[in-house]
Amino acid sequence: MRTSVNTTPAQLSAIKQVQADGTPQQRTVLAHLMDWRDKGLSQLEARHLYRIAALPRRIADLVEVGVPIRKARDQIPGERGHIRYSLDI
């Protein structure tokens, strides 16, 4: 697992907890965020790739157990902006 120098033991513990005991959707979202660390995941991508309709709820579940998540608004000219989630480690 590639992490930054600033990753706390509690954050690593939370990630390991989700990997071991999380719901299938939590594990899927976390795996995507870890594999695509630089790109992250949007609601549309989660729905298309994994059939996860409630990405904000899955993200909230991860945050509740201590997984550090960063939110950023993508603004594409001529389209509505959307939130992109990524690991904050």
C-alpha positions as CSV (number, residue, x, y, z in Angstrom):
1,M,0.0,0.0,0.0
2,R,1.5,3.3,-1.1
3,T,0.9,6.1,1.5
4,S,2.4,9.5,2.1
5,V,4.7,10.4,5.0
6,N,1.8,12.2,6.7
7,T,-0.5,9.2,6.9
8,T,-1.3,8.5,10.6
9,P,-1.5,5.1,12.1
10,A,-5.2,5.7,12.7
11,Q,-5.8,6.4,9.0
12,L,-3.9,3.2,8.1
13,S,-5.9,1.2,10.6
14,A,-9.2,2.6,9.2
15,I,-8.2,1.6,5.7
16,K,-7.3,-1.9,6.8
17,Q,-10.5,-2.2,8.7
18,V,-12.6,-1.3,5.6
19,Q,-10.5,-3.8,3.5
20,A,-11.2,-6.5,6.1
21,D,-14.7,-5.8,7.3
22,G,-16.3,-3.2,5.0
23,T,-19.3,-3.8,2.9
24,P,-18.7,-4.8,-0.7
25,Q,-19.4,-1.3,-2.0
26,Q,-17.1,0.3,0.6
27,R,-14.3,-2.1,-0.4
28,T,-14.9,-1.4,-4.1
29,V,-14.8,2.4,-3.6
30,L,-11.7,2.2,-1.4
31,A,-9.9,-0.1,-3.9
32,H,-10.7,2.3,-6.7
33,L,-9.5,5.3,-4.7
34,M,-6.3,3.4,-3.9
35,D,-5.7,2.2,-7.5
36,W,-6.5,5.5,-9.1
37,R,-5.1,7.8,-6.4
38,D,-4.3,10.6,-8.8
39,K,-7.7,10.5,-10.6
40,G,-10.2,9.8,-7.9
41,L,-13.8,8.9,-8.5
42,S,-17.0,10.8,-9.4
43,Q,-20.6,9.9,-8.9
44,L,-21.1,9.2,-12.6
45,E,-18.0,7.0,-12.8
46,A,-19.1,5.0,-9.7
47,R,-22.5,4.4,-11.3
48,H,-21.1,3.5,-14.6
49,L,-18.2,1.3,-13.5
50,Y,-19.6,-0.3,-10.4
51,R,-23.3,0.3,-10.4
52,I,-23.0,2.3,-7.1
53,A,-25.9,4.7,-7.1
54,A,-25.1,6.5,-3.8
55,L,-21.4,7.3,-3.9
56,P,-21.7,10.2,-1.4
57,R,-23.2,7.8,1.1
58,R,-20.4,5.3,0.6
59,I,-17.8,8.1,0.9
60,A,-19.5,9.2,4.2
61,D,-19.3,5.6,5.5
62,L,-15.6,5.6,4.8
63,V,-15.1,9.0,6.5
64,E,-17.0,7.8,9.5
65,V,-14.5,5.0,10.2
66,G,-11.5,7.4,9.6
67,V,-10.5,7.0,6.0
68,P,-9.2,10.4,4.8
69,I,-11.1,11.5,1.8
70,R,-10.6,14.7,-0.2
71,K,-13.5,16.3,-2.2
72,A,-12.8,18.6,-5.2
73,R,-15.2,20.1,-7.7
74,D,-14.5,19.4,-11.3
75,Q,-15.7,22.2,-13.6
76,I,-15.9,21.2,-17.2
77,P,-16.7,24.2,-19.6
78,G,-20.3,23.9,-20.9
79,E,-21.3,21.2,-18.3
80,R,-22.4,21.0,-14.7
81,G,-19.6,20.7,-12.2
82,H,-19.4,17.5,-10.2
83,I,-17.6,16.3,-7.1
84,R,-14.5,14.1,-7.4
85,Y,-13.4,12.1,-4.4
86,S,-9.9,10.9,-3.8
87,L,-7.8,9.6,-0.9
88,D,-6.2,12.3,1.1
89,I,-3.0,10.4,1.9
